[in-house]
């Protein structure tokens, strides 16, 4: 597993751990589901890109992964805006920093393969 694949895997796990600690309200149920989907999808699409059938297929999977990271970032911003728990905010800040690094790496892959 390369470094970016590991980062995406770690991001997925951290996001899932965060979602499991969110309040059990209707609003957070939607957020929990959407964040879990987008956070894990980014890593899955990157993994699939590694076995792309062509350069175009590889680049497309990387683009999808980047879009999923952007969506994850959106859901994390919503959580930050509506949560009051300090422990959750600390986790979100840590995840935020990792998202930015991962997005830069994904953009780099796209630029190199366009």
N, C-alpha and C positions, 0 to 999 in steps of 0.2 A: 504494500500500500504506500503510495507516495505521500508527500507532506500535505498537499492540498486535500487529498482524499481523507486523510486522517483528521484534518481540521474540520472538514464538512461532517464527518462522522461524529466528532466531539461536539460540534455545534448542534447536531440533531439530538444527541443524548442530553445535553444541557437544556435544550429547549423543552424536551419531553419532561425532564425533571421539574422545570419551572411550571409547565402547564399542570402537572399533577398537584402542585401546591396552590393553585389559584382557587378563589372562593367558588362555591357551588351555587352560583346564581345563573339565571338565564343568559345574561350578557356575557359572563365569563365562559359559559358553556360554548357559545359561538366562537369566541376568541380562542379557547382551548383547542377546539376542533380545527380551526383555520390555521393556527400557528403550528400545530402538530403536522398537518398536511404539508404546508409550505417548507417547514424546516427540514423534514425528512426527504421531501421531494428533491431538494437541491442536491443532497448527497447521492440520491439514487440516480438522478440524471447525469451527474458527473461520472459515477461508476459506469453507466451505460455508454457514455462518450468514449471511454477507454477501449471499448470494443466496437466502435463505430465502423460501419461498412464502407465509409468514404470520408474524405476530408470535410465535405459538406455536412454529413451526418454528425461527425464529431463536433463541428462548430455549432450546429443547431442544438445539440444536447447541452453544450456549454452555455449557450444563450438562455436556454430554458432554466438551467441551474441558476444563472444570474438573476433571471426574473423571479424565481422562487425566493432567492435571498432578499430581493427588494420587498417582496410581499411579507416575508418574515419580519423584516425591519419595520414595516408598517404596523403589524400586529403588536410588536414589542413597544412601539411608540404609544399605541393606544393603552396598553397595560400600564406604561409609565404614567400616562396622563390620568388614569382613573384609580390607580392603586395608592394606598397609603402605608403599606407595610414596608419598613426599611429593609428587611432582609430580601424581599423580592426585588426592590429597587436596586440593591447591590448586585444581585444576580443578573438583572437586566443590563446594567452598565457594563458588566464583564462580557456578556453576550454581544452587546453593541460594538464593543471594541473589536471583537473577533469577526463580526459581520463585515466591518469595513475592510479588514485585511483580506478576507476571503473574496469579497467583491473585486478588490484590486487584482487579485490573482486570476480570477475568472476573466476579467476584462483583458488582462495580458494574454491569456490563452486565445481569446477571440481575435485580438489584434494580430497575433502571430500566425493565425490560420486563415485570415481573410484574404 
